[in-house]
Amino acid sequence: MRLTVRSGIVIAACLLLVGVLGAAGTVVYLAFGRPPANPPAEACADGRKPDARPTVVAAGSSSTQGRLGADWVGALRERPEHREYEFVNAGVNGDTSADLRGRVDADIVACRPTAVMILIGGNDVRDGVPLDQYRENLDAIVDRVKSRTTARIALLSLPPLGEDLDAALNRKLTAYNTVIRETAARAQADYLPVHEQLADLLRQRGGDPAPYDFSFLLAFGAAAQHYLFGRSWDEVSDNGGRELHVDHIHLNDRGGAIITELAARWLTTGN
């Protein structure tokens, strides 16, 4: 009897472990491993057909991919006024400006886009990529798109990293946003003030913002709340006492709506 009870406990523990590992694997895949909706590999691998709908490419990193935090590209896709467009999501988790530069032909040019929106640089800031190198990469991306397509181009300023605008990381980020603004002016591209509008919201909130404290465990916990327990991204950030971020990097739905509105206005009116 003692052996049977012990065997039952072991089996139950093993089943519990399998369930926990299975749930963790699901979260990792959904938040970090799953490609975005309509990625270039599906939409543009064979080139765009002449009679295809006008194509809008959104290129960037995880904040564009939209699996860990707000999916602002998906929100644009769902708007009735944009049904004439096909939206291609060229966001890749962890990408820097150098990574996007390396895939600009396959993921942007190959789509023969009508419009291109570029949001890249947050990982450059976090990784300490020198400002001159970032400028060179961004210039090369924009120049390649301009030389190989007739697309309108919008460069989006980088959202704050964490919610303390006076933190050293956000002071550093300011210089990268200056590069984005200057690159847009040089290339006669449009500049969308994502950072400026998000920063205004954070200032309006006031109070004492939590310091930047991103970690994989925090991101995993945010993803688990969303994908396992059905909490909205806004609820996830509220649970952590944050206004716009689910994990100090990725935006909740309130933050994502700012990007959606700016992008929608740009697509509709050109400014």
SEMI-380237 format. One record per residue (C-alpha): x, z negated, y; residue in one letter. Coordinates in Angstrom, 2 decimals, always signed. Example, Ala and Ser with C-alpha at 12.3 -4.5 7.8 and 13.67 -1.06 7.14 Angstrom:
((+12.30 -7.80 -4.50) 'A')
((+13.67 -7.14 -1.06) 'S')
This chain:
((+0.00 +0.00 +0.00) 'M')
((+2.84 -0.91 +2.39) 'R')
((+4.49 +2.48 +1.71) 'L')
((+1.21 +4.29 +2.30) 'T')
((+0.64 +2.54 +5.62) 'V')
((+4.21 +3.24 +6.70) 'R')
((+3.85 +6.90 +5.72) 'S')
((+0.64 +7.13 +7.72) 'G')
((+2.36 +5.71 +10.79) 'I')
((+5.22 +8.18 +10.44) 'V')
((+2.82 +11.10 +10.06) 'I')
((+0.78 +9.98 +13.08) 'A')
((+3.96 +9.61 +15.15) 'A')
((+5.12 +13.06 +14.11) 'C')
((+1.77 +14.59 +15.00) 'L')
((+1.84 +12.83 +18.35) 'L')
((+5.35 +14.13 +19.00) 'L')
((+4.32 +17.65 +18.06) 'V')
((+1.37 +17.42 +20.44) 'G')
((+3.52 +16.12 +23.29) 'V')
((+6.17 +18.79 +22.76) 'L')
((+3.48 +21.46 +22.52) 'G')
((+1.91 +20.33 +25.78) 'A')
((+5.30 +20.19 +27.49) 'A')
((+6.14 +23.69 +26.25) 'G')
((+2.85 +25.00 +27.55) 'T')
((+3.50 +23.54 +31.00) 'V')
((+7.04 +24.95 +31.11) 'V')
((+5.80 +28.41 +30.18) 'Y')
((+2.84 +28.45 +32.57) 'L')
((+4.80 +27.15 +35.55) 'A')
((+8.32 +28.47 +34.98) 'F')
((+8.32 +31.22 +32.36) 'G')
((+5.15 +33.20 +32.85) 'R')
((+5.47 +36.40 +34.91) 'P')
((+3.21 +36.85 +37.92) 'P')
((+0.05 +38.92 +37.85) 'A')
((+0.85 +42.65 +38.06) 'N')
((+4.65 +42.45 +38.22) 'P')
((+6.77 +45.56 +38.92) 'P')
((+7.70 +45.86 +35.24) 'A')
((+4.05 +46.65 +34.50) 'E')
((+2.93 +48.33 +37.71) 'A')
((+5.94 +50.45 +38.62) 'C')
((+8.06 +51.04 +35.51) 'A')
((+6.99 +54.68 +35.24) 'D')
((+6.73 +55.29 +38.97) 'G')
((+3.54 +55.41 +40.99) 'R')
((+1.15 +58.30 +40.47) 'K')
((+0.40 +60.40 +43.56) 'P')
((-3.31 +59.52 +43.37) 'D')
((-2.74 +55.78 +42.91) 'A')
((-4.16 +53.26 +45.35) 'R')
((-1.93 +52.28 +48.29) 'P')
((+0.51 +49.69 +46.97) 'T')
((+1.57 +46.45 +48.63) 'V')
((+4.68 +44.79 +47.20) 'V')
((+5.31 +41.10 +47.84) 'A')
((+8.95 +40.33 +47.01) 'A')
((+10.67 +36.98 +46.81) 'G')
((+11.22 +33.96 +44.60) 'S')
((+8.94 +31.31 +43.07) 'S')
((+6.96 +30.81 +46.28) 'S')
((+5.89 +34.44 +45.95) 'T')
((+5.49 +34.39 +42.17) 'Q')
((+2.86 +31.70 +42.64) 'G')
((+2.91 +29.96 +39.25) 'R')
((+4.11 +26.59 +40.58) 'L')
((+2.01 +26.12 +43.70) 'G')
((-0.26 +28.38 +45.69) 'A')
((-0.58 +32.03 +44.65) 'D')
((-0.92 +33.61 +48.10) 'W')
((-0.45 +37.13 +46.69) 'V')
((-3.35 +36.57 +44.30) 'G')
((-5.46 +35.26 +47.17) 'A')
((-4.81 +38.49 +49.08) 'L')
((-5.70 +40.54 +46.01) 'R')
((-9.08 +38.81 +45.75) 'E')
((-10.15 +39.53 +49.34) 'R')
((-12.90 +42.17 +49.52) 'P')
((-11.36 +43.78 +52.59) 'E')
((-8.19 +44.55 +50.64) 'H')
((-9.76 +46.18 +47.59) 'R')
((-8.24 +49.53 +48.50) 'E')
((-4.75 +48.13 +47.85) 'Y')
((-2.93 +47.43 +44.62) 'E')
((-0.85 +44.27 +45.00) 'F')
((+2.41 +44.09 +43.07) 'V')
((+3.96 +40.63 +42.80) 'N')
((+7.77 +40.95 +42.76) 'A')
((+8.43 +37.23 +42.91) 'G')
((+10.98 +35.79 +40.47) 'V')
((+11.61 +32.08 +39.97) 'N')
((+14.97 +30.93 +41.29) 'G')
((+15.90 +34.16 +43.05) 'D')
((+18.25 +34.26 +46.00) 'T')
((+18.68 +37.09 +48.50) 'S')
((+21.50 +38.47 +46.31) 'A')
((+19.16 +38.58 +43.31) 'D')
((+16.48 +40.43 +45.27) 'L')
((+19.09 +42.82 +46.61) 'R')
((+20.07 +43.63 +43.04) 'G')
((+16.53 +44.56 +42.01) 'R')
((+15.24 +46.19 +45.18) 'V')
((+15.16 +49.68 +43.65) 'D')
((+13.40 +48.69 +40.43) 'A')
((+10.99 +46.17 +41.91) 'D')
((+10.21 +47.58 +45.36) 'I')
((+11.30 +51.20 +45.82) 'V')
((+10.01 +52.30 +42.41) 'A')
((+6.51 +51.21 +43.42) 'C')
((+6.39 +53.75 +46.28) 'R')
((+4.82 +51.07 +48.47) 'P')
((+2.66 +51.48 +51.51) 'T')
((+3.61 +47.99 +52.68) 'A')
((+6.28 +45.47 +51.71) 'V')
((+6.30 +41.74 +52.44) 'M')
((+9.57 +39.88 +51.90) 'I')
((+9.85 +36.09 +51.62) 'L')
((+13.33 +35.21 +50.40) 'I')
((+15.94 +32.62 +51.30) 'G')
((+14.77 +29.16 +50.32) 'G')
((+17.13 +29.11 +47.33) 'N')
((+19.93 +30.45 +49.54) 'D')
((+19.47 +27.42 +51.79) 'V')
((+19.41 +25.00 +48.86) 'R')
((+22.40 +26.66 +47.17) 'D')
((+24.48 +26.72 +50.34) 'G')
((+24.81 +30.51 +50.51) 'V')
((+26.83 +31.26 +53.67) 'P')
((+24.74 +32.51 +56.55) 'L')
((+26.74 +35.72 +56.94) 'D')
((+26.26 +36.51 +53.28) 'Q')
((+22.53 +35.88 +53.56) 'Y')
((+22.36 +38.16 +56.60) 'R')
((+24.24 +40.91 +54.74) 'E')
((+21.88 +40.67 +51.75) 'N')
((+18.74 +40.70 +53.87) 'L')
((+20.01 +43.64 +55.92) 'D')
((+20.77 +45.56 +52.72) 'A')
((+17.31 +44.87 +51.27) 'I')
((+15.49 +45.99 +54.39) 'V')
((+17.71 +49.03 +54.94) 'D')
((+17.22 +50.14 +51.34) 'R')
((+13.45 +49.90 +51.61) 'V')
((+13.47 +51.76 +54.93) 'K')
((+15.72 +54.53 +53.65) 'S')
((+13.90 +55.11 +50.36) 'R')
((+10.25 +54.57 +51.35) 'T')
((+7.91 +54.99 +54.29) 'T')
((+6.49 +51.49 +53.88) 'A')
((+5.67 +49.12 +56.67) 'R')
((+7.84 +46.02 +56.27) 'I')
((+7.11 +42.40 +57.13) 'A')
((+9.71 +39.63 +56.90) 'L')
((+8.24 +36.15 +56.47) 'L')
((+10.04 +33.11 +57.83) 'S')
((+10.91 +30.41 +55.31) 'L')
((+8.60 +27.42 +54.83) 'P')
((+10.06 +23.96 +55.47) 'P')
((+11.87 +22.33 +52.54) 'L')
((+10.20 +18.98 +52.29) 'G')
((+8.08 +17.65 +55.12) 'E')
((+10.67 +15.93 +57.31) 'D')
((+11.36 +18.62 +59.89) 'L')
((+14.28 +16.64 +61.30) 'D')
((+16.05 +16.37 +57.95) 'A')
((+19.48 +18.01 +57.64) 'A')
((+18.16 +20.60 +55.15) 'L')
((+15.47 +21.76 +57.56) 'N')
((+17.90 +21.89 +60.45) 'R')
((+20.07 +24.10 +58.25) 'K')
((+17.06 +26.24 +57.34) 'L')
((+16.45 +26.98 +61.03) 'T')
((+19.55 +29.19 +61.13) 'A')
((+18.29 +31.24 +58.18) 'Y')
((+14.97 +31.78 +59.93) 'N')
((+16.87 +32.97 +62.98) 'T')
((+18.56 +35.57 +60.75) 'V')
((+15.15 +36.68 +59.47) 'I')
((+13.82 +37.09 +63.01) 'R')
((+16.92 +38.99 +64.14) 'E')
((+16.87 +41.24 +61.07) 'T')
((+13.24 +42.12 +61.70) 'A')
((+13.99 +42.99 +65.31) 'A')
((+17.02 +45.10 +64.40) 'R')
((+15.19 +47.02 +61.69) 'A')
((+11.96 +47.33 +63.69) 'Q')
((+10.14 +45.44 +60.96) 'A')
((+7.42 +42.87 +61.59) 'D')
((+8.05 +39.14 +61.59) 'Y')
((+5.43 +36.74 +60.23) 'L')
((+5.85 +33.14 +61.52) 'P')
((+5.15 +31.23 +58.31) 'V')
((+7.55 +28.40 +59.12) 'H')
((+6.27 +28.00 +62.64) 'E')
((+2.63 +27.57 +61.57) 'Q')
((+3.45 +25.22 +58.69) 'L')
((+5.68 +23.13 +60.95) 'A')
((+2.86 +22.85 +63.49) 'D')
((+0.58 +21.43 +60.78) 'L')
((+3.20 +18.88 +59.77) 'L')
((+3.69 +17.78 +63.37) 'R')
((-0.07 +17.37 +63.81) 'Q')
((-0.17 +15.11 +60.77) 'R')
((+2.45 +12.79 +62.29) 'G')
((+3.41 +9.63 +60.46) 'G')
((+6.62 +9.07 +58.54) 'D')
((+7.16 +11.98 +56.11) 'P')
((+8.81 +11.33 +52.78) 'A')
((+12.41 +12.57 +52.57) 'P')
((+13.22 +15.72 +50.63) 'Y')
((+13.48 +14.71 +46.97) 'D')
((+12.98 +17.77 +44.80) 'F')
((+13.80 +17.58 +41.11) 'S')
((+12.82 +19.44 +37.96) 'F')
((+10.96 +16.36 +36.74) 'L')
((+8.91 +16.26 +39.93) 'L')
((+8.10 +19.97 +39.63) 'A')
((+7.22 +19.53 +35.95) 'F')
((+4.96 +16.59 +36.79) 'G')
((+3.18 +18.65 +39.44) 'A')
((+2.71 +21.50 +36.99) 'A')
((+1.42 +19.13 +34.30) 'A')
((-1.19 +17.71 +36.67) 'Q')
((-2.38 +21.21 +37.46) 'H')
((-2.24 +22.93 +34.08) 'Y')
((-3.03 +20.04 +31.73) 'L')
((-5.42 +17.95 +33.83) 'F')
((-7.01 +20.64 +35.99) 'G')
((-6.06 +19.18 +39.36) 'R')
((-5.88 +21.57 +42.28) 'S')
((-2.55 +22.04 +44.01) 'W')
((-4.00 +20.20 +47.01) 'D')
((-4.90 +17.24 +44.79) 'E')
((-1.40 +17.26 +43.31) 'V')
((+0.22 +17.07 +46.73) 'S')
((-2.28 +14.44 +47.90) 'D')
((-1.37 +12.30 +44.89) 'N')
((+2.25 +12.45 +46.01) 'G')
((+1.47 +11.68 +49.64) 'G')
((+2.44 +15.15 +50.84) 'R')
((+0.53 +17.39 +53.22) 'E')
((+1.69 +20.88 +52.21) 'L')
((+4.06 +20.67 +49.24) 'H')
((+3.41 +19.93 +45.58) 'V')
((+7.08 +19.07 +44.93) 'D')
((+8.91 +19.35 +48.30) 'H')
((+9.50 +23.11 +47.78) 'I')
((+6.36 +24.87 +46.59) 'H')
((+3.25 +24.97 +48.75) 'L')
((-0.19 +23.67 +47.89) 'N')
((-3.33 +25.69 +48.58) 'D')
((-3.49 +24.50 +52.20) 'R')
((+0.00 +25.81 +52.78) 'G')
((-0.57 +28.98 +50.80) 'G')
((-3.65 +29.76 +52.89) 'A')
((-1.42 +29.98 +55.97) 'I')
((+0.67 +32.71 +54.36) 'I')
((-2.45 +34.48 +53.10) 'T')
((-3.98 +34.57 +56.57) 'E')
((-0.80 +35.84 +58.22) 'L')
((-0.34 +38.52 +55.57) 'A')
((-4.00 +39.55 +55.68) 'A')
((-3.92 +39.92 +59.46) 'R')
((-0.75 +41.97 +59.21) 'W')
((-2.23 +44.29 +56.59) 'L')
((-5.41 +44.75 +58.61) 'T')
((-4.14 +44.98 +62.17) 'T')
((-0.40 +45.45 +61.89) 'G')
((+0.48 +42.24 +63.72) 'N')
